[in-house]
Amino acid sequence: MSKSTHEIEVEIRNPEGLHMRPAMLFVDLANSFDSDISVRHQDVCADAKSIMQMTMLAATCGTRLKVTAVGPDAGQAIQALRGLVENKFADDSQASVSEKEGSV
């Protein structure tokens, strides 16, 4: 299999920044790909498959991150991660949490 490299720059747009919940969504999605994926913010480079490293980026709203994927599914990984960030880390679990809170 050939290894390709894909790279993008994304901007964190959700008001809370890259706190634990969105970071975990990012890590979970990154882990679904075989490619090596890294995320850079200024001088800090993190393994996108490590929650501890991702939280070290301290990415607040407006932070621009460079995401690099190297491997057989690098293009797919980059597109999926771009979509997650552009959708402000929205997922179905957010709706179910809101529903639970409303029923208590």
N, C-alpha and C positions, 0 to 999 in steps of 0.2 A: 504494500500500500504506500502511496506517496503521501508525504507530509506537506501540506500547504500552510501558509501563514496569512491570516486575515487580521486587520486592525481597524478599530473605530475609536472615535471620541464621543462620549456621551455626557450629558449634563444631568445631574441629579435635580429633579424638579419637584419632588414631593416635599412639603413644608418641613417635615421632621428630619429630612436628610436620610442618610444610610445608617439608621439605627438597627437594632437587633432583628426586628421582623423583616424589613426589606433585605437586609444583608443575608438572612437565612434563606429567603426566597431566591436570591441571586446565587448563593452557594449551592442550594439544591438543584437549581437549573444547570449550573456549570457542571455539577457532578453527573448529570445525565449524558454528558458527552465524553468521548474518548480523548479528545484533544487536551493538550496542556493549555490552561487559560490563566493569564495574569492580568492584574489591574494596577495601573500606576496613577498616583496622585502626587505631584511634585516629586520629591525625592524618595517616596515610599512606594515600593512595589510589593503587591500581595498576590499570593496564590488564590485564585478565585474559587477554589474548592475547599478553602479553609475559613471557617467562620471567625476564628481568632485573628487571622491575618486581615480579613476584610474589615473587621471593626477597627483595626489599627489605622485605616485610611482616614478616619475622622472626616468623612465627606458630608458636609452640610448642604442645604438647598443652594443650588447655584454652582456647586463644585463640578468641575469638568474632569472626567476620568478617561484615561486611555486604556482600552481593553484589547488585549492581543491573544489570539488563539493560534496554536500550532498543532496540526495533526490532521487525520483523515476526514474529520467532520468539522473543521475549523470554521468554514463559511456558515454552516448551519448553526453552530454555537454562537457566532457573532450576531447573526440575525435574531436568534431567540433572545439573547441577552439584551440586545438593543430594544426589542419589543417590550421586554419587561421594564426596562428603565423608562422608556418613552410613555408607557402606561402607568407611570408612577407607582410601580410595584403592586398594582391592583390584582387581587386574586379572589377566588370564590370564598376562601376562608374568612375574608373581611366581612362579607355579607352574613355569613353564619354567626360570627361573633356579635354583630349588631343585632341580629334576630334574638340571640340568647340574652343579650343585655336588656332588650325590650320586653322579654317575657318574664324577667325576674321581678 
